């Protein structure tokens, strides 16, 4: 079920648009052009402190803001992926429903579950005659 863009907050729509635009080659070329123009103007301004401050301030501001937009995009992507994985686990017969929503558990609980599945995997490899030797790994 697709979400209507009108249901999304302004920040979500902005974050999605900026993330999409920032990944395009034209955006990279534009950023490179800005750096080249800045570098070429160095002799005009005598490579003074103000000239250096312009690029430092600009890049710092862009980086600072992009961190939040990228994190927002990553959080949404991760949440969507977790929901899809939960649906796959839920839909598979014989799947362990206790594995649904693992991302909500604390690190110690995750470590216990990981250790359980690590032991199961090692046991399965031993049963198949694989001892972890790369020559015996499945192809």
C-alpha positions, 0 to 999 in steps of 0.5 A: 500500500503506497503512502500518499505524499500529502500524508508525509510531514514537510521535513520528510518530504524535504529529506527525501528530496534532498537525499534524492538530489544529493545522490545525483551526478549533477549535484556532485558536479555543482559542488566541484564547480563551487570548489573550483571557483573558490580555488580560482578566486584565491589569488584575487583575494590573496588567499586571505583568512576571509577567503578560507573562511568562506569555504570552511563555513559553507562546507561545515553548514552543508555537512551539519545539515546533511547529517540530519537529513541523511539520518532521517532517510536512513531511519526510514529506510531501516524501519521499512526494511525491518517491517518487510523482514518481519512480514517475511518471518511472519509469512513463512511456515516454521519461522520463529515468530520470536524473531519479529521485532528484534531491533527493539531488544537490548544488546544483551538479549540480542547477544544471547539470540545471536549465540543460539543461532551461531551454535545452531549454524555450527551444528548444521555445518558439522552435520554436513561435514563442514568444519569451517574450512574454506575448502569445504564451504558450499558453492 
